[in-house]
Amino acid sequence: MSTELLFPADFLWGAATSAYQIEGAPLADGAGPSIWHEFAHTPGRTRNGDTGDIACDHYHRCREDVALMAELGLNAYRFSISWSRVLPEGRGRVNPPGLGFYERLVDALLEQGIQPMLTLYHWDLPAALDRLGGWLNPDSADWFADYVQILFRALDDRVQLWVTLNEPWVVVDGGYLHGVLAPGQRNLFAAPHASHHLLRAHAAAVQAYRAIGRHQIGLVVNLEPKYPATASAEDFAATLRADAYWNRQYLDPVFLGAYPPELAEIFGAAWPTFPAADLDFIRQPLDFLGVNYYSRQVVRHDPQDWPLQAARIRQPRHTYTSLDWEVYPQGLTDILEWVAQRYGPLPLYITENGAAFYDPPQADDLADDPLRQRYLRDHLQAALAARQKGVNLRGYFAWSLLDNFEWAHGYAPRFGLTHVDYATQRRTIKASGRFYAKVIRSQGAALRVDDAGA
Ligand code: FCB
């Protein structure tokens, strides 16, 4: 396969992280607690009782980590802001050292020619706002709009790519429907309200940006293509439900101004009638969309599955990651094409893509991770295939720069291009990271199968 010159010179080659997963020091220098701090400190909520108290100690090592990005040859870096570092109570008083940390990070990135993509919300709501109902409180959209304006004013002179929310689907599915992520609620009646207020908050942030900002703002969603397990009408209907719930629940309101009709069927009596004016408001024009892609779902109708009645069917002989996610690169091409067809030709970024694998024991300075390297190569090729089919794809961000705190799974799953020894905080670039550096240096030419060493 010829790949030369197929990635344009301004293609963004990045890696992604999020605040609570890497920073550590969650209460340092006047920061307030977030729902993730409280959730992780609640017995039984995370594997081994792991917390983000130290994580990758990035709060104290951010210069070293920016040097690591430069060593990998990245020209972009996606990170998130901890809302409660900037506003300890979520509203009102600004904490200057919290804001100062992100200003220094952005300056360090720019010094190295690395373009920041800044996510305003990656799941760590200030705990003080959760006590007021969190995303179930209709005022949450205003809280968010007030918070983001502080960031726009402080950083829009240096940050050109802004993201409102990371994966609202996970915020609600994990945090309000199944209770496995912060804030740990399990309530069919609450979930649609949390989704709706997140969308209102997203729109309020975009609107505020149009008044203050001069660059680009978008949304990041996690998408997973759905394929029916058989040709039966039941499996087909289950596939549509799964697709509506996972892929269209947030994008249809944002781009088309309406919720998918399947949601009323899935939520039954718990599905509210939302004001038409809200749906008009939610449909704010965006500058780009970020897609996080990890896996696909082969769907079978299953009355035992709550609330979708749509089970995930295991694929014999396929590779699964250590989180049991099927490896399916073709799904990345499929979902990018689907987005372009359904929602139009707006610029797209792959804002996360990566895999947790058990890495073989390491000899010093030699971090071999053949499965992750192959995953990266195959998904970059799938991204390239989407570009060749005309998708307006402008960049790729690997998840993740570093091994880090994988939410309720704690530190066991390792997603990094860089290995982190949590006892010493030593970072070692893995073979996948070195391979990525080679791909970046060669502007994609190293993706040719014979060069990839896998
Ligand atoms: C995504 C999250 C990210 C990370 C990866 C593995 O859903 O956005 O923080 O946990 O999964």
Residues whose N, C-alpha, C, O or C-beta is under 5 A from the ligand:
A	BS01	FCB	S18 E167
